[in-house]
Amino acid sequence: TLIVTHRERFAQTLQEGIGRAKAFGCGLLLVRRED
């Protein structure tokens, strides 16, 4: 379970991705709401 404490930072990270290999399609996040 993920708890977001900084909405703006999370939104930026979700949009930009994480890590150094983003140009190769790595660093993407899959996030969904918990039912």
C-alpha distance matrix in Angstrom:
0.0 3.8 6.6 9.9 12.9 15.5 15.7 18.9 17.8 14.6 17.0 19.5 17.4 16.2 19.9 21.4 19.1 18.7 21.1 24.8 25.1 24.1 27.7 27.4 24.4 21.8 19.0 17.7 14.1 13.0 10.6 10.7 10.1 8.5 11.8
3.8 0.0 3.8 6.4 9.6 11.9 12.2 15.2 14.0 11.0 13.6 16.0 14.0 13.2 16.9 18.3 16.4 16.0 18.7 22.5 23.2 21.9 25.5 25.7 22.8 20.2 17.1 15.9 12.3 12.0 9.4 10.3 10.0 9.8 13.4
6.6 3.8 0.0 3.8 6.3 9.3 10.0 13.4 12.8 10.3 13.1 15.7 14.4 14.0 17.6 19.2 17.8 17.6 20.4 24.2 25.3 23.8 27.4 28.0 25.2 22.8 19.3 18.2 14.8 14.7 11.8 12.4 11.4 11.3 14.7
9.9 6.4 3.8 0.0 3.8 5.8 6.3 9.6 9.2 7.0 9.8 12.4 11.7 11.7 14.9 16.6 15.8 15.9 19.0 22.7 24.0 22.1 25.6 26.7 24.1 21.9 18.3 17.1 14.1 14.5 11.7 12.8 12.2 13.2 16.7
12.9 9.6 6.3 3.8 0.0 3.8 6.2 9.2 8.9 8.3 11.2 13.3 13.1 14.0 16.8 18.1 17.8 17.6 20.5 24.0 25.8 24.1 27.5 28.9 26.6 24.3 20.6 19.9 17.1 18.1 15.4 16.6 15.7 16.6 19.9
15.5 11.9 9.3 5.8 3.8 0.0 3.8 5.7 5.5 6.2 8.7 10.2 10.7 12.1 14.4 15.5 15.9 16.0 19.0 22.2 24.1 22.1 25.4 27.2 25.0 23.1 19.4 18.7 16.5 17.9 15.6 17.3 16.9 18.6 21.9
15.7 12.2 10.0 6.3 6.2 3.8 0.0 3.8 5.6 5.1 6.1 8.6 9.9 10.3 12.2 14.2 14.9 15.9 19.4 22.5 23.9 21.5 24.5 26.3 23.9 22.4 18.8 17.5 15.3 16.3 13.8 15.1 14.8 17.0 20.1
18.9 15.2 13.4 9.6 9.2 5.7 3.8 0.0 3.8 5.5 5.2 6.2 8.7 9.9 10.7 12.3 13.8 15.0 18.4 21.0 22.7 20.1 22.8 25.1 22.9 21.8 18.3 17.3 15.8 17.4 15.5 17.3 17.6 20.2 23.3
17.8 14.0 12.8 9.2 8.9 5.5 5.6 3.8 0.0 3.8 5.5 5.1 6.1 8.5 9.9 10.5 11.4 11.9 15.0 17.8 19.7 17.5 20.5 22.7 20.8 19.2 15.6 15.2 13.9 16.2 14.9 17.3 18.1 20.4 23.9
14.6 11.0 10.3 7.0 8.3 6.2 5.1 5.5 3.8 0.0 3.8 5.4 5.1 6.0 8.5 9.9 10.0 10.8 14.3 17.5 18.9 16.5 19.7 21.4 19.1 17.4 13.7 12.8 10.8 12.7 11.1 13.6 14.5 16.9 20.4
17.0 13.6 13.1 9.8 11.2 8.7 6.1 5.2 5.5 3.8 0.0 3.8 5.5 5.1 6.2 8.6 9.9 11.9 15.6 18.3 19.2 16.3 19.0 21.0 18.5 17.5 14.2 12.6 11.1 12.6 11.2 13.4 14.5 17.5 20.7
19.5 16.0 15.7 12.4 13.3 10.2 8.6 6.2 5.1 5.4 3.8 0.0 3.8 5.4 5.2 6.0 8.1 10.0 13.4 15.7 17.0 14.1 16.6 19.0 17.0 16.2 13.0 12.1 11.7 14.1 13.6 16.4 17.9 20.9 24.1
17.4 14.0 14.4 11.7 13.1 10.7 9.9 8.7 6.1 5.1 5.5 3.8 0.0 3.8 5.4 5.1 5.3 6.6 10.1 12.9 14.2 11.6 14.7 16.7 14.7 13.2 9.7 9.3 8.8 11.8 11.8 15.1 17.1 19.7 23.1
16.2 13.2 14.0 11.7 14.0 12.1 10.3 9.9 8.5 6.0 5.1 5.4 3.8 0.0 3.8 5.7 5.5 8.1 11.8 14.6 14.9 12.0 14.9 16.4 13.6 12.6 9.4 7.6 6.5 8.7 8.7 11.9 14.2 17.1 20.4
19.9 16.9 17.6 14.9 16.8 14.4 12.2 10.7 9.9 8.5 6.2 5.2 5.4 3.8 0.0 3.8 5.9 9.3 12.7 14.7 14.8 11.3 13.5 15.5 13.1 13.0 10.5 8.6 8.9 11.1 11.6 14.4 16.8 20.0 23.0
21.4 18.3 19.2 16.6 18.1 15.5 14.2 12.3 10.5 9.9 8.6 6.0 5.1 5.7 3.8 0.0 3.8 6.8 9.7 11.3 11.7 8.4 10.6 13.1 11.4 11.0 8.6 8.2 9.6 12.7 13.8 17.1 19.7 22.7 25.9
19.1 16.4 17.8 15.8 17.8 15.9 14.9 13.8 11.4 10.0 9.9 8.1 5.3 5.5 5.9 3.8 0.0 3.8 7.0 9.3 9.5 6.6 9.8 11.4 9.4 8.0 5.0 5.1 6.8 10.3 12.0 15.7 18.6 21.1 24.5
18.7 16.0 17.6 15.9 17.6 16.0 15.9 15.0 11.9 10.8 11.9 10.0 6.6 8.1 9.3 6.8 3.8 0.0 3.8 7.0 8.2 6.8 10.6 11.8 10.5 8.0 4.6 6.8 8.1 11.9 13.6 17.4 20.1 22.2 25.7
21.1 18.7 20.4 19.0 20.5 19.0 19.4 18.4 15.0 14.3 15.6 13.4 10.1 11.8 12.7 9.7 7.0 3.8 0.0 3.8 5.8 6.3 9.7 10.6 10.5 7.6 5.5 9.0 11.0 14.7 16.8 20.5 23.4 25.2 28.8
24.8 22.5 24.2 22.7 24.0 22.2 22.5 21.0 17.8 17.5 18.3 15.7 12.9 14.6 14.7 11.3 9.3 7.0 3.8 0.0 3.8 5.7 7.9 9.1 10.3 8.2 7.7 11.3 14.0 17.6 20.0 23.8 26.8 28.7 32.2
25.1 23.2 25.3 24.0 25.8 24.1 23.9 22.7 19.7 18.9 19.2 17.0 14.2 14.9 14.8 11.7 9.5 8.2 5.8 3.8 0.0 3.8 5.5 5.4 6.9 5.3 6.6 9.8 13.1 16.4 19.3 23.0 26.3 28.3 31.5
24.1 21.9 23.8 22.1 24.1 22.1 21.5 20.1 17.5 16.5 16.3 14.1 11.6 12.0 11.3 8.4 6.6 6.8 6.3 5.7 3.8 0.0 3.8 5.3 5.2 4.8 5.3 7.5 11.0 14.3 17.1 20.7 24.0 26.4 29.5
27.7 25.5 27.4 25.6 27.5 25.4 24.5 22.8 20.5 19.7 19.0 16.6 14.7 14.9 13.5 10.6 9.8 10.6 9.7 7.9 5.5 3.8 0.0 3.8 5.6 7.1 8.8 10.4 14.2 17.1 20.1 23.5 26.9 29.4 32.4
27.4 25.7 28.0 26.7 28.9 27.2 26.3 25.1 22.7 21.4 21.0 19.0 16.7 16.4 15.5 13.1 11.4 11.8 10.6 9.1 5.4 5.3 3.8 0.0 3.8 5.6 8.7 10.3 14.0 16.5 19.9 23.2 26.8 29.1 31.9
24.4 22.8 25.2 24.1 26.6 25.0 23.9 22.9 20.8 19.1 18.5 17.0 14.7 13.6 13.1 11.4 9.4 10.5 10.5 10.3 6.9 5.2 5.6 3.8 0.0 3.8 6.7 7.1 10.8 13.0 16.4 19.6 23.2 25.5 28.3
21.8 20.2 22.8 21.9 24.3 23.1 22.4 21.8 19.2 17.4 17.5 16.2 13.2 12.6 13.0 11.0 8.0 8.0 7.6 8.2 5.3 4.8 7.1 5.6 3.8 0.0 3.8 5.7 9.0 11.7 15.1 18.5 22.0 24.0 27.0
19.0 17.1 19.3 18.3 20.6 19.4 18.8 18.3 15.6 13.7 14.2 13.0 9.7 9.4 10.5 8.6 5.0 4.6 5.5 7.7 6.6 5.3 8.8 8.7 6.7 3.8 0.0 3.8 6.5 9.9 12.7 16.4 19.7 21.7 25.0
17.7 15.9 18.2 17.1 19.9 18.7 17.5 17.3 15.2 12.8 12.6 12.1 9.3 7.6 8.6 8.2 5.1 6.8 9.0 11.3 9.8 7.5 10.4 10.3 7.1 5.7 3.8 0.0 3.8 6.8 9.8 13.3 16.7 19.0 22.1
14.1 12.3 14.8 14.1 17.1 16.5 15.3 15.8 13.9 10.8 11.1 11.7 8.8 6.5 8.9 9.6 6.8 8.1 11.0 14.0 13.1 11.0 14.2 14.0 10.8 9.0 6.5 3.8 0.0 3.8 6.2 9.9 13.2 15.4 18.6
13.0 12.0 14.7 14.5 18.1 17.9 16.3 17.4 16.2 12.7 12.6 14.1 11.8 8.7 11.1 12.7 10.3 11.9 14.7 17.6 16.4 14.3 17.1 16.5 13.0 11.7 9.9 6.8 3.8 0.0 3.8 6.8 10.5 12.6 15.4
10.6 9.4 11.8 11.7 15.4 15.6 13.8 15.5 14.9 11.1 11.2 13.6 11.8 8.7 11.6 13.8 12.0 13.6 16.8 20.0 19.3 17.1 20.1 19.9 16.4 15.1 12.7 9.8 6.2 3.8 0.0 3.8 7.0 9.4 12.5
10.7 10.3 12.4 12.8 16.6 17.3 15.1 17.3 17.3 13.6 13.4 16.4 15.1 11.9 14.4 17.1 15.7 17.4 20.5 23.8 23.0 20.7 23.5 23.2 19.6 18.5 16.4 13.3 9.9 6.8 3.8 0.0 3.8 6.5 9.1
10.1 10.0 11.4 12.2 15.7 16.9 14.8 17.6 18.1 14.5 14.5 17.9 17.1 14.2 16.8 19.7 18.6 20.1 23.4 26.8 26.3 24.0 26.9 26.8 23.2 22.0 19.7 16.7 13.2 10.5 7.0 3.8 0.0 3.7 6.3
8.5 9.8 11.3 13.2 16.6 18.6 17.0 20.2 20.4 16.9 17.5 20.9 19.7 17.1 20.0 22.7 21.1 22.2 25.2 28.7 28.3 26.4 29.4 29.1 25.5 24.0 21.7 19.0 15.4 12.6 9.4 6.5 3.7 0.0 3.8
11.8 13.4 14.7 16.7 19.9 21.9 20.1 23.3 23.9 20.4 20.7 24.1 23.1 20.4 23.0 25.9 24.5 25.7 28.8 32.2 31.5 29.5 32.4 31.9 28.3 27.0 25.0 22.1 18.6 15.4 12.5 9.1 6.3 3.8 0.0
